[in-house]
């Protein structure tokens, strides 16, 4: 009996410890070239108790004296310090109540600026908002975006759980380089293309008749699709050009029907590359939101777009290579079949 109870008791202990370690608040860090942007997410009810005032649950931005008082309170509970002991500058910016979360939370943004000559990638952070007044309140500290560290906004990385007053944690992101961000975004593009569903089917239907005709035409179709998606990502990821999702779904479905009809009976013979470019444009616009959600700007956004497009192209090239291999095997079989019958 004891042998049967042990795994059950162990599971209950793990479940209890996991729930006990659940975070009440969150601090999400985004690393920039010369500063760190912190997003604070604090449950409204606990914050009101710690702050000593009732807080409005309206989704409108917090302004005026309440903003100044909250900024003063939060600023007294955030203290990034450099290795040499010098304090960083903390600037509280916009605040609002997020109504899409239950319980409701106050979302505040703070800019952490290091002293002159100090790297923005290494510091000691002291943070005890709410926890100083309500011991036991836990805060999850996570990296939401760090291009040089290979951490993207789509997959935040937790680095600490602060659950005591005067919580302190050393943040060291000194190691790394731009290549890590490029590789992470390339991997994101590869996964996105592998899960693209109807767009992969669309490319497959375009590729099959092209592979039967010649490997050169297959390569041209694949390159044209990649070119189209890259151009669309360059226009869509920064938000310059966007198309509603339902329109993109309709365009993709129509393109798939036409491609299937072309595979049975040529409809646009000699213009397959143009059709593949247009199909790539549709896919690129559909995928642009994934890159835009990484919340990058400047050269990092351009690098992310190109890396994401490269990852998509790698996944698509792997599929086209498989199509070419199948076409080659089928051709070999058809050529040798008459000889076997003699």
C-alpha positions in Angstrom: 0.0 0.0 0.0 2.8 2.4 0.8 4.3 1.9 -2.6 1.0 3.0 -4.1 0.7 6.0 -1.9 4.1 7.4 -2.5 3.6 8.5 -6.1 0.2 10.0 -5.1 1.7 11.9 -2.2 4.6 13.1 -4.4 2.1 14.4 -7.0 0.1 16.2 -4.4 3.2 17.8 -3.0 4.3 19.0 -6.4 0.9 20.3 -7.2 0.7 22.2 -3.9 4.2 23.7 -4.4 3.4 24.8 -8.0 0.2 26.6 -6.9 2.0 28.2 -4.0 4.7 29.5 -6.3 2.2 31.1 -8.7 2.9 34.7 -9.3 0.5 37.5 -8.4 2.3 40.3 -10.3 4.6 40.3 -13.3 7.5 42.4 -14.4 8.4 41.9 -18.0 11.7 43.3 -19.3 12.5 44.4 -22.8 16.1 45.1 -23.5 17.0 48.0 -25.8 20.4 49.2 -26.9 20.9 51.7 -24.1 17.9 51.1 -21.7 15.5 48.5 -20.4 11.7 48.9 -20.8 9.8 47.2 -17.9 6.1 46.4 -18.1 4.5 46.1 -14.6 1.3 44.1 -14.3 -0.2 44.4 -10.8 -3.5 43.0 -9.6 -5.8 46.0 -8.9 -7.2 44.8 -5.6 -3.8 44.1 -4.0 -2.4 47.3 -5.4 -5.2 49.3 -3.9 -4.6 47.7 -0.5 -0.9 48.3 -0.7 -1.4 51.8 -2.0 -3.9 52.7 0.6 -6.4 54.1 -1.9 -9.3 52.8 -4.0 -8.3 52.6 -7.6 -10.8 53.0 -10.5 -11.4 49.9 -12.6 -12.0 52.0 -15.8 -9.9 50.9 -18.8 -9.1 54.6 -19.5 -5.4 55.6 -19.1 -4.5 56.8 -15.7 -3.7 60.5 -15.7 -3.4 63.5 -13.5 -2.7 63.4 -9.8 -3.4 59.7 -9.5 -0.8 59.0 -12.2 1.7 61.1 -10.3 0.9 59.3 -6.9 1.1 55.9 -8.5 4.4 56.8 -10.2 5.8 58.0 -6.9 4.7 54.7 -5.2 6.1 52.4 -7.9 9.3 54.4 -8.2 9.9 53.9 -4.5 9.7 50.1 -5.1 11.9 49.8 -8.1 15.6 50.2 -7.7 18.0 49.0 -10.5 21.6 49.4 -9.5 24.8 49.0 -11.5 27.7 46.8 -10.4 29.5 49.8 -9.0 26.6 50.8 -6.8 25.3 53.6 -8.9 21.5 53.8 -9.2 19.8 53.7 -12.5 17.2 56.3 -13.5 13.6 55.1 -13.4 11.0 56.9 -15.4 7.3 55.8 -15.1 5.3 56.4 -18.2 1.8 55.4 -19.2 -0.6 53.4 -17.0 -3.9 51.8 -17.7 -6.2 49.1 -16.4 -6.3 45.9 -18.5 -9.9 44.8 -18.6 -9.2 41.7 -20.6 -7.7 40.0 -17.6 -9.4 38.6 -14.5 -8.7 39.8 -11.9 -8.1 43.2 -13.4 -4.6 44.4 -13.4 -2.9 47.8 -13.7 -0.4 47.8 -16.5 2.4 50.4 -16.1 5.5 51.0 -18.2 8.8 52.1 -16.7 12.0 53.0 -18.6 15.1 52.0 -16.7 18.1 54.0 -17.9 21.7 53.2 -16.7 24.3 55.8 -15.8 26.5 57.1 -18.5 29.1 54.5 -19.6 27.2 51.6 -18.0 25.9 48.7 -20.0 22.1 48.2 -20.0 22.5 44.5 -20.0 23.7 43.9 -16.4 22.3 45.2 -13.2 20.8 44.2 -9.8 17.1 44.9 -9.6 15.4 45.5 -6.3 11.6 45.3 -6.6 9.0 44.9 -3.9 5.8 46.7 -5.1 2.8 45.4 -3.1 5.1 42.7 -1.4 6.5 45.3 1.0 3.0 46.0 2.3 1.5 42.5 1.7 4.2 39.9 2.6 3.7 36.8 0.5 2.7 38.6 -2.6 4.8 37.1 -5.4 6.1 38.8 -8.6 7.3 36.9 -11.6 10.3 38.5 -13.3 10.7 37.6 -16.9 12.6 38.6 -20.0 10.0 39.4 -22.7 12.3 40.6 -25.4 16.1 40.5 -25.7 17.3 40.4 -29.3 21.0 39.8 -28.4 19.9 37.1 -25.9 17.7 35.3 -28.4 14.5 35.9 -26.4 11.5 36.9 -28.4 8.2 38.5 -27.2 6.4 35.4 -28.3 8.2 33.2 -25.8 9.1 35.2 -22.6 11.7 33.6 -20.3 11.1 33.6 -16.5 14.3 34.4 -14.6 13.1 34.8 -11.0 10.1 34.7 -8.6 10.3 37.6 -6.1 8.1 36.7 -3.1 9.6 38.6 -0.2 9.9 42.2 0.8 13.1 43.9 -0.6 13.4 41.2 -3.2 16.6 41.4 -5.2 17.8 39.6 -8.3 20.9 40.0 -10.4 20.1 40.4 -14.1 23.0 39.5 -16.3 22.5 39.5 -20.1 26.1 40.4 -21.0 26.6 37.3 -23.0 25.0 37.1 -26.4 25.0 38.8 -29.7 22.7 39.8 -32.6 23.2 36.4 -34.1 21.1 34.9 -31.3 18.1 37.0 -32.1 18.5 36.2 -35.8 18.6 32.4 -35.1 15.6 32.6 -32.7 13.5 34.5 -35.3 14.6 32.2 -38.1 13.4 29.3 -35.9 10.1 31.1 -35.4 9.7 31.4 -39.1 10.5 27.8 -39.7 7.9 26.7 -37.2 5.4 29.2 -38.6 5.8 27.9 -42.1 5.6 24.3 -40.9 2.2 25.1 -39.3 0.9 27.2 -42.2 -1.7 24.6 -43.2 -3.5 25.8 -46.3 -0.5 27.9 -47.5 1.7 24.8 -47.5 -1.0 22.9 -49.4 -1.1 25.8 -51.8 2.6 25.7 -52.4 2.5 21.9 -52.7 -0.3 22.1 -55.3 1.8 24.6 -57.3 5.0 22.6 -56.9 3.7 19.2 -58.1 3.0 20.1 -61.7 6.2 22.2 -61.8 8.3 19.3 -60.5 6.8 17.0 -63.2 7.8 19.5 -65.9 11.4 20.4 -64.7 13.4 20.9 -61.6 14.3 24.4 -62.8 10.6 25.4 -62.9 10.1 24.0 -59.4 13.0 26.1 -58.1 11.6 29.2 -59.8 8.2 28.6 -58.2 9.8 28.2 -54.8 11.9 31.3 -55.2 9.0 33.3 -56.4 6.8 32.3 -53.4 9.7 33.2 -51.1 10.1 36.6 -52.8 6.4 37.3 -52.5 6.3 36.5 -48.8 9.4 38.5 -48.0 8.0 41.6 -49.8 4.7 41.2 -47.9 6.6 40.8 -44.6 8.6 44.0 -45.2 5.3 45.9 -45.8 3.1 44.2 -43.2 5.3 43.6 -40.2 6.0 47.4 -39.5 2.2 48.0 -39.9 2.5 49.9 -43.2 0.1 47.6 -45.0 -2.4 45.2 -43.5 -5.3 43.1 -44.8 -8.1 41.7 -42.6 -7.7 38.0 -41.8 -11.0 37.0 -43.3 -10.1 38.6 -46.6 -6.7 36.8 -46.6 -8.5 33.5 -45.8 -10.8 34.0 -48.8 -7.8 34.9 -51.1 -5.9 31.8 -49.9 -8.9 29.5 -50.5 -9.5 31.0 -54.0 -5.8 30.7 -54.9 -5.8 27.1 -53.7 -8.8 26.2 -55.9 -7.2 27.9 -59.0 -3.9 26.1 -58.3 -5.7 22.7 -58.0 -7.5 23.4 -61.3 -4.2 24.4 -62.9 -2.6 21.1 -61.8 -5.4 19.2 -63.6 -5.5 21.4 -66.7 -3.0 24.3 -67.2 -4.7 27.7 -66.7 -1.7 30.0 -66.5 1.0 28.0 -68.3 4.2 30.0 -68.5 3.1 32.3 -65.7 3.5 30.0 -62.7 6.2 32.1 -61.1 3.9 35.2 -61.2 1.1 33.1 -59.6 3.6 31.8 -57.0 4.7 35.4 -56.2 1.1 36.4 -55.6 0.5 33.4 -53.4 3.6 34.3 -51.4 2.3 37.8 -50.9 -0.9 36.5 -49.4 1.0 34.2 -47.0 3.4 37.0 -46.1 0.6 39.3 -45.2 -1.0 36.6 -43.1 2.3 35.9 -41.2 3.2 39.6 -40.8 1.4 39.9 -37.5 3.7 37.3 -36.0 6.7 39.4 -36.7 5.0 42.6 -35.7 4.0 41.1 -32.3 7.7 40.8 -31.5 7.6 44.6 -30.7 11.0 45.4 -32.4 12.0 48.5 -34.2 14.8 49.9 -36.3 17.5 47.6 -37.6 16.3 44.8 -35.3 12.9 44.8 -37.0 14.5 44.6 -40.4 16.7 41.8 -39.3 13.8 39.9 -37.7 11.8 40.2 -41.0 14.6 38.8 -43.0 15.4 36.1 -40.5 11.7 35.1 -40.3 11.5 35.0 -44.1 14.6 32.9 -44.2 13.1 30.4 -41.7 9.9 30.2 -43.8 12.0 29.6 -46.9 14.0 26.8 -45.3 10.8 25.0 -44.3 9.3 25.5 -47.8 12.6 24.4 -49.5 12.6 21.2 -47.4 9.1 20.5 -48.7 10.0 21.3 -52.3 13.0 19.1 -52.0 10.7 16.2 -50.9 8.5 16.9 -53.9 11.4 16.9 -56.2 12.6 13.6 -54.8 9.2 12.0 -55.2 8.9 13.3 -58.7 12.4 11.9 -59.5 11.5 8.5 -58.1 8.2 8.5 -60.0 10.0 9.3 -63.2 12.5 6.6 -62.7 9.8 4.1 -62.0 7.8 5.0 -65.1 11.0 4.7 -67.3 12.0 1.3 -65.9 8.5 -0.1 -65.9 8.3 -1.0 -69.6 11.7 -2.7 -69.4 10.5 -5.0 -66.6 7.5 -6.0 -68.6 9.5 -7.3 -71.6 
